[in-house]
Amino acid sequence: MPAANPAPSSFPLSQFVLKVHGRCDLACDHCYVYEHADQSWRLKDIAISDETVAVAAERIAAHAKRHGLQAVRVVLHGGEPLLLSPARLRAILGCLRSAIEPSAKLRLYMQTNAVRLNESYADVLLDYQVRIGVSLDGDRLANDRHRRFANGGSSYDKVVAALALLRRPAYASLYAGILCTIDIRNDPVAVYESLLEQRPPRVDFLLPHATWDSPPPRYDARTPYADWLGKIYLRWRQDGQPMRVRLFESLLSTAAGGPTGSEQIGIGPADILVIETDGSWEQADSLKTAFDGGPETGMSVYQHSVDEVAAHPEVTRRQLGLAGLSKQCQECPLVRQCGGGLYAHRYRSGSGFDNPSVYCDDLKELVRVVNTNVAVLTHGMTEAETPVPGDLISQVGSGLGDADVLKFLCGTQLDITRALVRGVADDLGSHEMANEAWLLLQEADRLAPHATDEVLAHPYVRAWAVKALQQKDSGQRDFGYLSAIALAVALRAGMDAELALAITSERLYLPGLGTALLPGASGPSRASVENGRLTVRGVTGDRWLPVASLQAGDIEVSLDNADPYRDCHKWPPVNDLSPSEVDNWRQTFAQAWESIGTDAPEQLPGLRAGLRTLVPLQADPDGLMRASTARHAFGAVAAALADPDALAVMIVHEFQHGKLGALLDLVDLFDPAAKQLFSVGWRPDPRPVEGALQGTYAHLAVARMWHTRAVRGGPQQERATIGFKQYYHWTEDALLSLRDSSVLTPAGQELVGHMAASLALVAP
């Protein structure tokens, strides 16, 4: 029996690789288990024992219960797990399920070469809902470079037959995706097309394991792996992302400040332990490529709990995030996306893992390719449709941004939102209503992608997706909003559709469209869209309240007082508006737009392209102006109603924050590890670099606006002159502090230089 557990560790672990068989029926020459530095497989048990499975399951269950984990993931691995018989496999799965399920939801996976996969195995895996990942390196030519039997025979036909089995309706729920190890001698487009033929839900492209002691082949190219992946990325994008690609989606997610879904990139803490066939606790298998004994901890499930393993120095180091990276990585402006690369790939004799990845140059180049060619959810755009403006930083840095630059930023924001929504969809599990909504959304996007764009461009869709990703393991995610998104797209597309709903409120809000009032509704129901009308089953007297619109000149924005995710602003929003209050907003907005046209006409092109939503805020009890933007709600400005000239300033000021946030999603302007604080004139408390940069950028536009008012003269000239001088000096002082600091990247220095030049145009 296991020894008693110590006090909980500071961080829980939720992913466990269970080595159920230690041998393989293939002889792949790039295998990290058998062909690299660590050869400990020779000394371990050939297959895991029933006792080891039981003790391991007890350890995992105890850890989940102690830390209150909602779910844990166990991956059956090897060697080759299908070297076990179907009966033995069933016994192991039954043991895991019965031991762990009382403490946490158990999500089961298997990684296999699939050459032995048949209906007998598939039936067992179906009974326990084991998601199956299959190793395949591309077409026959690509796959046969490495994945052969010991006698040299090809494994390709058997793997393809297994994938055909997984595509059958009876087994489709098991098909998790394909793992493809890169060989740059293979044609990337041919590899991509051959994998696409297998219709995988997702593909993992893996860099071949290498270290500084044993670097990867480059064949006289500087970044051959980035070049190879970049060709697939652009093709995948143009094809409309017909399959998920974890590496690309992770780069998009980390660019937006979201989590990584891949061990290969990102600075998130490591969350995985391996249980070997003999019960040994080990770190990630990839460490077998570094040195003999690389993944060993010296601990076993028979003597040590998960918390004890989590306290191992090498495991702890991988929880440090940025602080656990080499100095060179910490100082790199791209660190939040690449995260130093795969831990094993940093190894060098003498300095251990305190190095950048051996693929450092490739990762930098791949980040650049992805950030300047942002992907979409299901459909894609051609290069000509989303060119990266050559003057992006100068346009934004001037405090202005013409229509083309703002359209580009809007497009990248939409693409990031699509990636985040797909990230939520990646972990729907067995949630039937959410899966039904996701299927409808995918179908609608295929038939009417522009309708999907309209809904996903609603600012608070991203706010919802970010929150849902943050709550991934909390069990509190609002999947009902995903249903609302799908219904909104169906309405915009003119599709007929039907979805299950779990009604928790008498209001059903559809993003960007309006609210269905459902008196007396509660619990499970179904909603249908037919002939452009939404109907909720079992509800009588339902009423539709469309989102109000504000029009002025050639712009129309929504006045949203209903989206449940608009509460991400600094102050509380208004929940209900009377018809007269809506009319007051319409009149004031029209006058404010006229004021912007007079006092800041250079801002109009950007606002026309990017401003989508105004959210009414509750008024300040002391009569002070209130306005706000949210980092994950590009295109929205929240404000309390004020006089038109004041509202004009607030709109310009807050839209600047959104504009700079959109640039920060694409370009690192400062070192994310910087601790320096900046004293600024507009706040009593010192600000971190992003806060100082955001405030300076917003005040630059306000200073120019007050300058125009002061020069024009009139009864408000004195007030305008005072306002201009105040904002001018605030901005000037902050720009000097930022320029003289050491925390800005070259792009950040360039941006600050353009801001300073723009401010100089209105110097007193």
DRENNURO-463619 format. One line per field, with one value per residue (C-alpha): chain; x, y, z. Coordinates in steps of 0.02 Angstrom, whole numbers, padded with zeros to 5 digits, always signed. Each point is the difference from the previous one (the first is absolute). Example, Ala and Ser with C-alpha at 12.3 -4.5 7.8 and 13.67 -1.06 7.14 Angstrom:
chain	c(A  A)
u	c(+00615  +00069)
v	c(-00225  +00172)
w	c(+00390  -00033)
This chain:
chain	c(A  A  A  A  A  A  A  A  A  A  A  A  A  A  A  A  A  A  A  A  A  A  A  A  A  A  A  A  A  A  A  A  A  A  A  A  A  A  A  A  A  A  A  A  A  A  A  A  A  A  A  A  A  A  A  A  A  A  A  A  A  A  A  A  A  A  A  A  A  A  A  A  A  A  A  A  A  A  A  A  A  A  A  A  A  A  A  A  A  A  A  A  A  A  A  A  A  A  A  A  A  A  A  A  A  A  A  A  A  A  A  A  A  A  A  A  A  A  A  A  A  A  A  A  A  A  A  A  A  A  A  A  A  A  A  A  A  A  A  A  A  A  A  A  A  A  A  A  A  A  A  A  A  A  A  A  A  A  A  A  A  A  A  A  A  A  A  A  A  A  A  A  A  A  A  A  A  A  A  A  A  A  A  A  A  A  A  A  A  A  A  A  A  A  A  A  A  A  A  A  A  A  A  A  A  A  A  A  A  A  A  A  A  A  A  A  A  A  A  A  A  A  A  A  A  A  A  A  A  A  A  A  A  A  A  A  A  A  A  A  A  A  A  A  A  A  A  A  A  A  A  A  A  A  A  A  A  A  A  A  A  A  A  A  A  A  A  A  A  A  A  A  A  A  A  A  A  A  A  A  A  A  A  A  A  A  A  A  A  A  A  A  A  A  A  A  A  A  A  A  A  A  A  A  A  A  A  A  A  A  A  A  A  A  A  A  A  A  A  A  A  A  A  A  A  A  A  A  A  A  A  A  A  A  A  A  A  A  A  A  A  A  A  A  A  A  A  A  A  A  A  A  A  A  A  A  A  A  A  A  A  A  A  A  A  A  A  A  A  A  A  A  A  A  A  A  A  A  A  A  A  A  A  A  A  A  A  A  A  A  A  A  A  A  A  A  A  A  A  A  A  A  A  A  A  A  A  A  A  A  A  A  A  A  A  A  A  A  A  A  A  A  A  A  A  A  A  A  A  A  A  A  A  A  A  A  A  A  A  A  A  A  A  A  A  A  A  A  A  A  A  A  A  A  A  A  A  A  A  A  A  A  A  A  A  A  A  A  A  A  A  A  A  A  A  A  A  A  A  A  A  A  A  A  A  A  A  A  A  A  A  A  A  A  A  A  A  A  A  A  A  A  A  A  A  A  A  A  A  A  A  A  A  A  A  A  A  A  A  A  A  A  A  A  A  A  A  A  A  A  A  A  A  A  A  A  A  A  A  A  A  A  A  A  A  A  A  A  A  A  A  A  A  A  A  A  A  A  A  A  A  A  A  A  A  A  A  A  A  A  A  A  A  A  A  A  A  A  A  A  A  A  A  A  A  A  A  A  A  A  A  A  A  A  A  A  A  A  A  A  A  A  A  A  A  A  A  A  A  A  A  A  A  A  A  A  A  A  A  A  A  A  A  A  A  A  A  A  A  A  A  A  A  A  A  A  A  A  A  A  A  A  A  A  A  A  A  A  A  A  A  A  A  A  A  A  A  A  A  A  A  A  A  A  A  A  A  A  A  A  A  A  A  A  A  A  A  A  A  A  A  A  A  A  A  A  A  A  A  A  A  A  A  A  A  A  A  A  A  A  A  A  A  A  A  A  A  A  A  A  A  A  A  A  A  A  A  A  A  A  A  A  A  A  A  A  A  A  A  A  A  A  A  A  A  A  A  A  A  A  A  A  A  A  A  A  A  A  A  A  A  A  A  A  A  A  A  A  A  A  A  A  A  A)
u	c(+00000  +00060  +00081  -00096  -00003  +00089  -00079  -00061  +00128  -00020  -00064  -00108  +00039  -00143  +00080  +00078  +00080  -00019  +00126  -00100  +00124  +00187  +00032  -00054  -00042  +00080  +00183  -00013  +00174  -00053  -00085  +00046  -00029  +00117  +00115  +00064  +00115  -00108  -00004  -00087  -00139  +00115  -00011  -00186  -00145  -00063  -00181  -00080  -00072  -00176  +00070  +00097  -00155  -00103  +00129  +00026  -00187  -00013  +00141  -00085  -00169  +00072  +00089  -00157  -00104  +00128  +00013  -00183  +00036  -00154  +00082  +00161  +00069  +00083  +00087  +00036  +00171  +00149  +00093  -00158  -00155  -00089  +00127  -00115  -00148  -00175  -00045  +00153  -00035  -00179  +00060  +00119  -00131  -00127  +00122  +00041  -00181  -00060  +00144  +00007  -00179  -00061  +00128  +00004  -00061  +00118  +00044  +00085  +00115  +00116  +00148  +00031  +00084  -00169  +00071  -00094  -00159  -00155  -00182  +00038  +00113  -00113  -00150  +00095  +00059  -00176  -00071  +00118  -00003  +00188  +00053  +00131  +00149  +00087  +00180  +00017  +00134  -00090  -00019  +00081  +00167  +00008  -00063  +00118  +00153  -00011  -00156  +00044  -00003  +00164  +00013  -00011  -00181  -00118  -00129  -00095  -00143  -00042  -00004  -00110  -00119  -00008  -00041  -00140  -00068  +00002  -00096  -00146  -00152  +00005  +00178  +00014  -00015  +00167  +00100  +00105  +00123  +00169  +00176  +00124  +00188  +00080  +00134  +00048  +00050  -00186  -00105  -00100  -00150  -00005  +00007  -00140  -00110  +00026  -00046  -00151  -00060  -00015  -00122  +00079  -00083  +00173  +00182  +00153  +00156  +00150  +00176  +00119  +00083  +00171  +00115  +00150  +00108  -00092  -00075  -00130  +00053  -00018  +00071  +00082  -00162  -00016  -00180  -00052  -00129  -00087  +00004  -00077  -00136  -00030  -00048  -00127  -00064  -00038  -00081  -00102  -00056  -00049  -00097  -00102  +00078  -00085  +00084  +00068  +00188  +00052  +00165  -00077  -00149  +00115  +00104  -00159  -00065  +00163  +00010  -00166  +00057  -00093  +00063  +00104  -00070  +00169  +00149  +00110  -00032  -00060  +00059  -00144  +00049  +00033  -00150  +00048  +00081  +00043  -00029  +00115  -00044  +00092  -00091  +00142  -00050  +00086  -00003  -00052  +00061  +00084  +00138  +00061  +00081  +00111  +00105  -00012  -00116  -00065  -00182  +00034  -00059  +00056  -00179  -00133  -00188  +00028  +00093  -00040  -00156  -00030  +00035  +00169  +00045  -00065  +00126  +00146  +00121  -00008  -00190  -00009  +00113  -00123  -00135  +00097  -00059  +00109  +00114  +00047  +00067  +00176  +00052  +00004  -00180  -00059  +00068  -00078  -00154  -00082  +00014  -00185  -00037  +00141  +00030  +00177  -00059  -00014  +00097  +00100  +00057  +00094  +00126  +00187  +00139  +00071  -00148  -00140  -00167  +00051  +00002  -00119  -00072  +00115  -00143  +00007  +00021  -00137  -00121  +00032  -00031  -00157  -00070  +00032  -00089  -00151  -00013  +00002  -00115  -00131  -00112  -00188  -00128  -00065  +00019  +00153  +00057  +00129  +00160  -00068  -00149  +00096  +00167  +00105  +00018  +00182  -00029  -00097  +00103  +00021  -00187  -00049  +00142  -00057  -00156  -00106  -00008  -00081  -00143  +00114  +00098  -00158  -00078  +00157  -00008  -00186  +00039  +00135  -00114  -00135  +00124  +00061  -00180  -00028  +00152  -00058  -00175  +00078  +00103  -00159  -00074  +00153  -00054  -00188  +00016  -00168  -00101  -00137  -00077  +00169  +00052  -00164  +00030  +00178  -00059  -00129  +00129  +00121  -00137  -00057  +00179  +00022  -00160  +00003  +00172  -00042  -00144  +00122  +00119  -00137  -00042  +00178  +00051  -00122  +00124  -00060  +00014  +00186  -00030  -00108  +00128  +00144  -00102  -00053  +00182  +00051  -00136  +00048  +00018  -00121  -00161  -00077  +00015  -00151  -00030  -00171  +00085  +00070  -00179  -00046  +00143  -00056  -00181  +00056  +00101  -00147  -00114  +00124  +00028  -00185  +00021  -00129  +00072  -00046  +00099  -00020  +00006  +00015  -00099  +00063  -00077  -00155  +00115  +00094  +00127  +00066  +00166  -00018  -00182  -00113  -00089  -00143  -00112  -00061  -00127  -00009  +00132  +00117  +00100  +00031  -00082  +00032  +00017  -00029  +00037  -00119  -00039  +00106  -00092  +00060  -00122  +00027  -00105  -00129  +00007  -00154  +00000  +00184  +00060  +00153  +00099  +00127  +00163  -00025  +00107  +00081  +00021  +00100  +00054  +00072  +00024  -00118  +00045  -00102  -00054  +00017  -00076  -00031  +00154  +00042  +00187  +00002  +00033  +00187  +00017  +00059  -00173  -00171  -00101  -00179  -00118  -00159  -00032  -00169  -00048  +00031  +00173  +00042  -00056  +00110  +00149  -00038  -00006  +00155  +00100  -00046  +00059  +00158  +00040  -00017  +00117  +00130  -00016  +00038  +00133  +00083  -00046  +00157  -00079  -00156  +00070  +00059  -00159  -00107  +00101  +00014  -00132  -00146  -00081  -00036  -00043  -00092  +00080  -00085  +00032  +00127  -00091  +00115  -00028  +00174  +00024  +00005  +00068  +00091  +00063  +00035  +00158  -00100  -00143  +00074  -00124  -00099  +00002  -00093  -00052  -00124  -00108  +00077  -00013  +00046  +00173  +00048  -00067  +00102  +00160  -00044  -00033  +00166  +00095  -00070  +00012  +00186  +00016  -00085  +00110  +00161  -00063  -00028  +00179  +00064  -00085  +00115  +00161  +00098  +00031  +00082  +00082  -00143  +00116  +00036  -00035  +00038  -00137  -00029  -00061  -00131  -00089  -00176  +00013  +00063  +00064  +00150  -00054  +00073  +00067  -00160  -00106  +00119  +00006  -00189  -00033  +00130  -00072  -00177  +00052  +00095  -00165  -00088  +00141  -00018  -00188  +00012  +00130  -00123  -00133  +00120  +00059  -00179  -00042  -00175  -00079  +00087  +00174  +00067  -00060  +00068  +00170  +00012  -00051  +00126  +00147  -00041  -00014  +00149  +00117  -00067  +00035  +00169  +00066  -00061  +00077  +00169  -00009  -00046  +00132  +00138  -00049  +00077  -00164  -00058  +00036  +00063  -00181  -00050  +00137  -00060  -00179  +00052  +00102  -00151  -00106  +00128  +00004  -00189  -00003  +00133  -00120  -00107  +00139  -00048)
v	c(+00000  +00179  +00094  +00143  +00160  +00159  +00171  +00059  +00073  +00180  -00054  -00145  -00111  -00061  -00099  -00171  -00112  -00184  -00114  -00160  -00090  +00028  -00074  +00045  -00094  +00134  +00051  +00188  +00072  +00167  -00074  +00090  -00157  -00120  +00102  +00143  +00026  -00082  -00190  -00037  -00094  -00151  -00014  +00031  -00122  -00050  +00032  +00086  -00112  +00007  +00052  +00146  +00060  -00008  +00093  +00132  +00027  +00020  +00129  +00100  -00007  +00057  +00146  +00054  -00008  +00094  +00142  +00005  -00036  -00007  -00116  -00095  -00069  -00169  -00047  -00184  -00007  -00111  -00069  -00050  -00018  -00112  -00137  -00037  -00112  +00077  -00090  +00067  +00174  -00010  -00051  +00148  +00125  -00069  +00016  +00180  +00049  -00079  +00070  +00178  +00045  +00021  +00140  +00085  -00017  -00119  +00042  -00146  +00009  -00118  +00035  -00144  -00044  -00083  -00144  -00123  +00102  -00099  -00013  -00106  +00134  +00141  -00075  -00003  +00178  +00054  -00075  +00111  +00150  +00000  +00135  -00069  +00093  -00086  +00024  +00033  +00106  +00036  -00094  -00169  +00075  +00112  -00130  -00136  +00107  -00045  -00099  -00177  -00174  -00076  -00096  +00163  -00026  +00147  +00035  +00124  -00109  -00066  +00175  +00066  -00147  +00039  +00182  -00056  -00102  +00154  +00100  -00122  +00078  -00135  +00047  +00182  +00063  -00087  +00089  +00132  +00038  -00034  +00026  +00041  +00014  +00122  -00051  +00151  -00114  -00035  +00117  +00099  +00028  -00185  -00046  +00124  -00065  -00182  +00035  +00100  -00153  -00092  +00132  +00015  +00110  +00066  -00017  +00021  +00044  -00044  +00064  -00150  -00020  +00081  +00090  +00116  -00155  -00088  +00139  -00030  -00009  +00165  -00035  +00172  +00096  +00121  -00036  -00155  -00058  +00169  +00005  -00174  +00038  +00172  -00075  -00112  +00144  +00109  -00144  -00048  +00179  +00015  -00164  +00070  -00105  -00163  -00087  +00063  +00022  +00013  +00091  +00137  +00024  +00008  +00137  +00098  -00025  +00054  +00151  +00056  -00032  -00165  -00170  -00117  -00167  -00072  -00056  +00063  +00184  +00121  +00039  -00085  -00123  -00181  -00107  -00179  -00151  -00170  -00168  -00133  -00184  -00038  +00141  +00125  +00183  +00091  +00170  +00025  -00134  +00130  +00015  -00172  +00091  +00108  -00126  -00174  +00012  +00170  -00024  -00098  +00063  -00147  -00019  -00133  -00010  -00131  +00120  +00176  +00105  +00120  +00145  -00071  -00015  +00176  +00061  -00077  +00143  -00033  -00010  +00158  +00093  -00030  +00090  +00164  +00067  +00144  -00010  -00178  +00050  +00047  +00183  +00009  -00061  +00116  +00149  -00053  +00100  -00158  -00100  +00004  -00093  -00125  -00022  -00059  -00148  -00181  -00025  -00148  +00099  +00124  -00128  +00027  -00089  +00115  +00119  -00128  +00075  +00181  +00040  +00052  -00137  -00074  +00053  +00181  +00080  -00109  +00044  +00187  -00012  -00105  +00127  +00136  -00096  -00038  +00175  +00080  -00127  -00026  -00152  -00016  -00123  -00099  +00105  +00095  +00152  +00021  +00097  +00142  +00021  +00023  +00081  +00055  +00189  +00045  +00157  -00088  +00066  +00175  +00013  -00058  +00094  +00165  -00020  -00014  -00156  +00012  -00109  -00135  -00019  -00009  -00127  -00105  +00013  -00042  -00153  -00062  +00026  -00102  -00137  -00005  -00012  -00145  -00089  +00029  -00065  -00154  -00017  -00007  -00127  -00110  -00045  -00021  -00180  -00089  +00160  -00042  +00173  +00083  -00130  +00024  +00188  -00023  -00111  +00131  +00138  -00098  -00037  +00181  +00059  -00116  +00061  +00183  +00052  +00185  -00028  -00085  +00147  +00122  -00093  -00041  +00181  +00048  +00061  -00106  -00167  +00007  +00054  -00156  -00115  +00064  -00025  -00174  -00049  +00069  -00106  -00156  -00112  +00089  -00077  +00175  +00036  +00079  -00112  +00080  +00150  -00117  -00050  +00184  +00030  -00144  +00061  +00177  -00061  -00105  +00153  +00109  -00135  -00031  -00183  -00114  -00079  -00076  -00014  -00064  +00133  +00000  +00156  +00081  +00172  +00074  +00093  -00083  +00119  -00032  +00090  +00162  -00032  +00015  -00084  -00123  +00025  -00170  +00024  -00149  -00100  -00112  -00159  -00104  +00058  +00015  +00154  +00006  +00125  -00003  +00133  +00125  -00023  -00072  -00112  -00082  -00154  +00008  +00189  +00105  +00187  +00011  +00168  +00055  +00155  +00042  +00085  +00186  +00088  +00171  +00087  +00153  +00048  -00156  -00103  -00115  -00082  -00104  +00062  -00159  -00007  -00188  -00105  -00097  +00018  +00189  +00008  -00009  +00189  +00099  +00061  -00086  +00006  +00059  -00149  +00078  +00153  +00080  +00056  +00181  -00044  -00088  +00155  +00107  -00111  +00013  +00189  +00016  -00124  +00091  +00164  -00082  -00070  +00173  +00063  -00131  +00049  +00181  -00025  -00165  -00036  -00106  -00126  -00028  -00132  -00111  +00019  -00040  -00159  -00060  +00071  -00122  +00019  +00128  -00068  +00118  +00011  +00053  +00183  +00054  +00062  +00152  +00044  -00050  -00068  -00189  -00097  -00164  -00129  -00184  -00087  -00143  +00100  +00089  +00114  +00041  +00161  +00012  +00171  +00088  +00124  +00173  +00158  -00025  +00082  -00104  -00159  +00039  +00007  -00161  -00094  +00054  -00032  -00174  -00055  +00038  -00129  -00130  +00044  -00019  -00162  -00069  +00045  -00082  -00161  -00003  +00088  -00007  +00182  -00032  -00136  -00094  -00040  +00183  +00054  +00185  +00120  +00171  +00157  +00085  +00164  -00067  -00131  +00012  -00179  -00056  -00100  -00159  +00021  -00054  +00117  +00145  -00036  -00016  +00162  +00095  -00058  +00046  +00171  +00038  +00000  +00102  +00129  +00023  +00014  +00135  +00090  +00013  +00069  +00127  +00062  +00017  +00120  +00041  +00001  -00163  +00057  +00026  -00171  -00081  +00084  -00063  -00174  -00001  +00054  -00128  -00146  +00060  +00002  -00164  -00081  +00083  -00051  -00178  -00017  +00058  -00128  -00140  +00049  +00003  -00168  -00165  -00098  +00041  -00115  +00078  +00003  +00086  +00130  +00029  +00023  +00124  +00096  +00020  +00053  +00133  +00064  +00011  +00095  +00121  +00057  +00086  +00060  +00162)
w	c(+00000  -00030  +00141  +00081  -00099  +00057  +00002  -00170  -00119  -00057  -00170  -00056  -00149  -00108  -00144  +00017  -00130  +00045  -00086  -00018  -00113  -00016  -00171  -00177  -00158  -00109  -00009  -00034  -00009  +00074  +00154  +00162  +00104  -00088  -00113  +00108  +00149  +00133  -00012  +00164  -00093  -00003  +00190  +00024  +00001  -00171  +00049  +00148  +00137  +00069  +00168  -00073  -00093  +00161  +00105  -00135  -00015  +00188  -00002  -00137  +00086  +00167  -00083  -00093  +00158  +00105  -00124  -00050  -00183  -00110  -00127  -00033  -00162  -00014  -00163  -00034  -00080  -00032  -00092  -00087  +00111  -00125  +00033  +00146  -00039  -00008  +00162  +00092  -00067  +00063  +00173  +00010  -00058  +00122  +00144  -00045  -00019  +00162  +00104  -00067  -00048  +00181  +00021  -00171  -00177  -00091  -00179  -00086  -00150  -00092  -00113  -00121  -00165  -00039  -00103  +00112  +00020  -00050  +00051  +00153  +00071  -00060  +00090  +00164  -00024  -00046  +00160  +00101  -00120  -00027  -00124  -00119  -00072  -00145  -00057  -00187  -00084  -00163  -00163  -00032  -00048  +00153  +00122  -00063  +00031  +00184  +00050  -00058  +00073  +00059  -00164  -00097  -00053  -00018  +00135  -00109  -00064  +00173  +00075  -00141  +00026  +00186  -00037  -00116  +00144  +00113  -00130  +00005  +00086  +00135  +00053  -00054  +00179  +00039  -00135  +00087  -00138  -00079  +00065  -00138  +00030  -00121  -00122  -00105  -00145  -00025  -00106  +00129  -00112  -00047  +00184  +00039  -00141  +00048  +00181  -00054  -00098  +00166  +00064  +00172  +00132  +00041  -00053  +00110  -00099  +00108  -00023  -00004  +00169  +00007  +00122  -00012  +00020  -00142  -00108  -00135  -00183  -00090  -00173  -00013  +00036  +00146  +00050  -00099  +00129  +00005  -00190  -00008  +00127  -00074  -00168  +00086  +00105  -00151  -00094  +00153  +00018  -00182  +00011  +00145  +00139  -00050  +00146  +00164  +00017  +00182  -00029  -00106  +00115  +00151  -00081  -00036  +00176  +00085  -00116  +00074  +00177  +00010  +00055  -00104  -00050  -00044  +00102  -00143  +00035  +00133  +00176  +00090  +00138  -00046  +00047  -00037  +00083  -00073  +00087  -00073  -00015  +00163  +00093  -00010  +00000  -00143  -00080  -00181  -00121  -00111  +00131  -00055  -00144  +00113  +00095  +00074  +00150  -00056  +00054  +00161  +00170  +00107  +00061  -00019  +00019  +00134  +00114  -00058  -00026  -00142  +00119  +00043  -00184  -00031  +00130  -00096  -00047  -00187  +00002  +00105  -00120  -00141  +00099  +00008  -00167  -00060  +00152  -00047  -00172  -00047  +00011  -00190  -00010  +00137  -00097  -00165  -00055  -00069  +00160  +00043  -00161  -00021  +00187  -00030  -00102  +00058  +00161  -00067  -00151  +00112  +00065  -00019  +00094  +00133  +00012  +00007  -00050  +00033  -00185  -00138  -00108  -00131  -00116  +00061  -00171  -00074  +00140  -00022  -00186  +00022  +00125  -00127  -00138  +00109  +00072  -00171  -00082  +00133  -00019  +00005  +00068  -00146  -00156  -00058  -00095  -00135  +00027  -00104  +00115  +00162  -00042  +00147  -00016  -00019  +00102  +00140  +00145  -00072  -00036  +00173  +00083  -00075  +00108  -00154  -00110  -00170  -00060  -00074  +00162  +00103  -00118  +00020  +00189  -00003  -00106  +00118  +00149  -00085  -00039  +00180  +00060  -00119  +00071  +00179  -00038  -00076  +00157  +00103  -00122  +00022  +00176  -00009  +00055  +00009  +00022  -00125  -00019  -00024  -00129  -00093  -00001  -00064  -00142  -00051  +00008  -00110  -00127  -00002  -00022  -00148  -00084  +00051  +00065  -00007  +00121  +00119  -00019  +00048  +00159  +00052  -00028  +00138  +00133  +00145  -00089  +00032  +00180  +00023  -00084  +00106  +00159  -00055  -00032  +00169  +00082  -00097  +00153  +00116  -00064  -00011  -00186  -00082  -00150  -00021  -00079  -00134  -00040  -00010  -00121  -00111  -00001  -00040  -00148  -00062  +00008  -00092  -00131  -00028  +00045  +00076  +00158  +00166  +00161  +00177  +00136  +00188  +00046  +00160  -00027  -00076  -00120  -00142  -00076  -00176  -00025  -00096  -00046  +00151  +00144  -00001  +00152  +00060  +00140  +00115  -00094  +00098  -00025  -00156  -00160  -00186  -00106  -00187  -00136  -00147  -00130  +00094  +00165  +00165  +00094  +00169  +00029  +00140  +00021  -00032  -00010  -00044  -00062  -00098  +00050  -00135  +00044  -00024  -00129  -00001  -00167  -00044  -00174  -00080  +00158  +00094  +00165  +00121  +00170  +00101  +00173  +00004  -00039  +00160  -00033  -00014  +00188  -00032  +00010  +00150  +00048  +00003  -00160  -00017  -00013  -00067  -00107  -00027  -00176  +00050  +00066  -00163  -00095  +00112  -00041  -00185  +00002  +00108  -00106  -00161  +00076  +00070  -00172  -00073  +00136  -00045  -00182  +00047  +00133  -00050  -00182  -00018  +00119  -00106  -00121  +00141  +00099  -00153  -00027  +00180  +00117  +00013  +00170  +00135  +00172  +00119  +00173  +00159  +00036  +00130  +00156  +00007  -00182  -00060  -00176  -00014  -00149  -00023  -00122  +00034  -00060  -00075  -00076  -00151  -00087  +00157  +00101  +00165  +00064  +00111  -00093  -00002  -00104  -00183  +00008  +00151  -00079  -00156  +00104  +00090  -00162  -00076  +00162  +00028  -00181  +00009  +00138  -00108  -00149  +00099  +00077  -00175  -00046  +00160  -00054  -00151  +00053  +00161  +00045  +00168  +00102  +00085  +00146  +00035  +00179  -00023  +00053  -00078  +00087  -00109  +00020  -00014  +00138  +00180  -00004  -00106  -00152  -00079  -00175  -00090  +00106  -00032  -00185  -00014  +00095  -00099  -00164  +00046  +00067  -00160  -00096  +00134  +00002  -00188  +00017  +00134  -00105  -00145  +00116  +00075  -00170  -00062  +00140  +00057  +00172  +00051  -00052  +00176  +00057  -00158  +00024  +00178  -00054  -00142  +00108  +00132  -00122  -00100  +00150  +00068  -00168  -00026  +00171  -00018  -00174  +00068  +00141  -00119  -00128  +00132  +00077  -00049  -00006  -00176  -00146  -00163  -00060  +00162  -00023  -00177  +00060  +00135  -00128  -00113  +00148  +00047  -00180  -00002  +00164  -00062  -00137  +00131  +00117  +00090)
